[in-house]
Amino acid sequence: MLDVTRDGAVTILTLQRPERRNALDLGLCQAIHRAVDDAVADDARAIVVTGEGTAFCSGADLGGVYGGDAAAPTSEGGFLEVLYGMLHHLAEVPVPIVAAVNGPAIGAGTQLAMACDLRVADESARFAVPTAKNGMAVDAWTIRTLAALAGTGPARRLMLAAESLSRDEALHHGLVDRAGDVEAAVAWAHEIAELAPLALAYNKAVVNGTATDTEIEERFTSIWASDDVREAAQARAEKRAPVFRGR
């Protein structure tokens, strides 16, 4: 269901439901949530999320979502609660997450890509949130994040006309950060893993709005008093690359 691989300082999470084009069900959402926490606890400096086969994630596994019980998706501990708990958690963890979008990212697949901090997409990638076609809805966070990343024009086309964005369109509008395959995404994650972890965690929290003003001020102050700041200064004096420890 989910393959977890450690490559140095980078943890790679690969969705493994190719028979369902990596559609998200309750179990896979829970597995992603746990794997991200495990990676952080294991001192991973960056995480990559990708899909096995020809799709990144085709959306929610509707058969698994409903299972004959229309109340199930919104019940306590049901699919929607677990899905949004996982998506919002990705935005909150202190480690940068890179989505390697290796094919269609539809519905919950686009949401998963947006919950990551950066997106690398190959030429087969496609993004859509077709709730207007299936009579469903996504939360306000999804629509606002889509508008913030891609702009209000593309967001309106996806949400109000049920259109899709190709990789090149998504790259042009800012929904995708770089063109490339999974290997390119992992290589970028390794570059990110060499950066200062405290600074990255602070920057992510501010960009995503997941910290209070008091927490932001405390983190700002602690970063300037950290060993990493002193290491950067010493590295400049010694004309070498700094080695950050996250403390």
C-alpha positions in Angstrom: 0.0 0.0 0.0 2.8 2.4 0.9 6.5 1.8 0.3 8.9 3.7 2.6 12.5 4.0 1.5 15.3 5.9 3.2 17.9 7.4 0.9 20.4 9.2 3.2 18.7 12.2 4.7 15.6 11.8 2.5 12.6 9.5 3.0 10.7 8.5 -0.1 7.0 7.5 0.3 5.6 5.7 -2.8 1.9 5.1 -3.0 1.4 1.4 -4.1 -2.1 0.8 -5.3 -1.4 0.7 -9.1 -4.5 -1.4 -9.7 -6.5 1.6 -8.4 -4.1 4.2 -9.9 -3.0 4.9 -6.3 -6.4 6.1 -5.2 -6.6 7.1 -1.6 -8.6 5.0 0.8 -8.8 5.2 4.6 -5.9 2.8 5.1 -3.5 4.6 2.7 -4.3 8.0 4.3 -3.5 6.6 7.7 -0.3 5.0 6.3 0.9 8.3 4.9 0.2 10.1 8.1 2.2 7.5 10.1 5.1 7.3 7.7 5.6 11.1 7.7 5.7 11.1 11.5 8.1 8.2 11.5 10.3 10.0 9.0 10.4 13.1 11.2 11.1 11.1 14.3 13.9 9.3 12.4 15.5 12.7 11.6 14.8 12.8 7.9 15.7 16.2 6.5 13.3 16.0 3.5 10.5 13.7 2.3 9.4 12.8 -1.2 5.9 11.6 -2.0 5.2 9.8 -5.3 3.1 7.1 -6.9 3.9 3.7 -8.4 3.1 3.1 -12.0 1.5 5.7 -14.4 -0.4 7.8 -11.9 0.5 9.9 -9.0 -2.9 9.6 -7.4 -6.3 9.3 -9.2 -8.2 10.7 -6.2 -10.3 9.1 -3.5 -11.2 5.5 -3.9 -15.0 6.1 -4.0 -15.8 2.4 -3.5 -13.8 2.4 -0.4 -15.1 5.8 0.7 -18.8 4.9 0.6 -18.8 1.1 0.8 -22.6 1.1 0.6 -23.0 3.6 3.6 -23.4 7.2 2.6 -22.9 8.3 6.2 -19.5 6.6 6.4 -17.3 9.4 4.8 -18.3 12.0 7.4 -18.6 9.8 10.4 -16.2 10.1 13.3 -13.0 8.4 12.2 -14.4 8.1 8.6 -12.7 8.8 5.3 -13.0 12.5 5.1 -11.8 13.1 8.7 -8.8 10.9 8.0 -8.1 12.4 4.6 -8.1 16.0 5.8 -6.3 15.1 9.0 -3.5 13.6 6.8 -3.5 16.5 4.3 -3.4 19.2 7.0 -0.7 17.3 8.9 1.6 17.3 5.9 1.4 21.1 6.0 2.2 21.2 9.7 5.2 18.8 10.0 8.6 20.7 10.3 10.3 18.8 7.4 9.9 20.0 3.8 7.9 17.6 1.6 8.3 17.3 -2.2 5.6 15.8 -4.4 7.0 13.9 -7.4 3.9 14.0 -9.6 4.4 11.2 -12.0 1.1 11.2 -13.8 -2.5 12.3 -13.2 -3.2 13.9 -9.8 -7.0 14.1 -9.7 -9.2 15.3 -6.9 -7.6 14.0 -3.7 -4.5 13.5 -5.8 -4.3 17.3 -6.5 -5.0 17.9 -2.8 -2.1 15.6 -1.8 0.2 17.4 -4.2 -0.9 20.8 -2.8 -0.4 19.6 0.8 3.3 19.0 0.0 5.5 22.0 0.1 7.0 21.8 -3.4 5.9 20.0 -6.6 8.0 18.4 -9.3 5.9 17.0 -12.2 6.7 15.0 -15.3 5.1 15.6 -18.7 2.3 13.2 -18.0 1.1 15.0 -14.9 -2.4 16.5 -15.0 -4.3 18.3 -12.2 -8.1 18.5 -11.6 -10.6 18.8 -8.8 -13.8 17.7 -10.5 -16.2 18.1 -7.6 -18.7 19.8 -10.0 -18.8 16.6 -12.0 -19.4 14.2 -9.1 -21.6 16.4 -6.8 -19.1 16.3 -4.0 -17.1 19.1 -2.3 -13.6 19.8 -1.0 -12.9 21.9 2.1 -12.1 25.6 1.9 -8.4 25.0 2.6 -8.2 23.1 -0.8 -9.8 25.9 -2.8 -7.9 28.7 -1.1 -4.6 26.9 -1.4 -5.3 26.2 -5.1 -6.0 29.9 -5.7 -2.8 30.9 -3.7 -0.6 28.5 -5.7 -2.1 28.7 -9.2 -3.9 32.0 -9.1 -7.6 32.8 -9.0 -8.1 32.4 -12.7 -6.9 28.8 -13.0 -8.6 28.0 -9.6 -11.9 29.2 -11.0 -11.5 27.1 -14.1 -10.8 24.0 -12.1 -13.5 24.6 -9.5 -16.2 26.3 -11.5 -15.8 24.7 -15.0 -14.3 21.4 -13.9 -11.4 21.8 -16.2 -7.9 20.4 -15.7 -4.4 21.7 -16.0 -1.6 20.1 -17.9 1.9 19.9 -16.5 3.1 22.8 -18.6 0.0 24.9 -17.6 0.5 24.1 -13.9 4.2 25.0 -14.2 3.3 28.3 -15.9 0.8 29.3 -13.2 2.9 28.1 -10.2 1.1 25.0 -9.1 4.2 23.1 -10.2 7.6 24.3 -9.1 9.8 22.3 -11.4 9.5 20.0 -14.4 11.1 16.6 -13.9 10.7 13.0 -12.9 11.0 11.2 -9.6 14.7 11.1 -9.7 14.8 14.9 -10.2 12.5 15.3 -7.2 14.7 13.1 -5.0 17.8 15.0 -6.2 16.1 18.3 -5.2 15.1 16.9 -1.8 18.8 16.0 -1.2 19.8 19.6 -1.9 17.1 20.8 0.5 18.2 18.3 3.1 21.6 20.1 3.3 19.9 23.4 4.3 19.4 24.5 7.9 16.5 22.5 9.4 15.5 25.1 12.0 15.3 27.8 9.4 13.3 25.5 7.0 10.8 24.5 9.8 10.4 28.2 10.7 9.9 29.3 7.0 7.4 26.4 6.4 5.4 27.3 9.5 5.1 31.0 8.5 4.3 30.3 4.8 1.6 27.7 5.7 0.3 29.7 8.6 0.5 26.8 11.0 2.1 28.7 14.0 0.8 31.4 16.2 2.4 34.8 16.3 3.9 34.0 19.7 5.4 30.7 18.4 6.8 32.5 15.3 8.5 35.1 17.5 10.0 32.4 19.7 11.3 30.4 16.8 12.7 33.5 15.2 14.7 34.3 18.4 15.8 30.8 18.9 17.2 30.5 15.4 19.4 33.5 15.8 20.7 31.9 19.0 21.3 28.5 17.5 24.4 26.5 16.8 23.5 26.5 13.2 23.9 30.3 12.9 27.4 30.0 14.5 28.2 27.0 12.2 27.3 29.1 9.1 29.5 32.0 10.3 32.4 29.6 10.9 31.9 27.9 7.6 32.1 31.2 5.8 35.3 32.1 7.6 36.8 28.7 6.7 35.5 28.9 3.1 33.6 25.6 3.3 30.0 24.4 3.1 28.2 24.5 6.5 27.1 21.3 8.2 23.8 22.1 9.9 22.7 20.0 12.9 19.3 21.5 13.6 20.2 22.9 16.9 
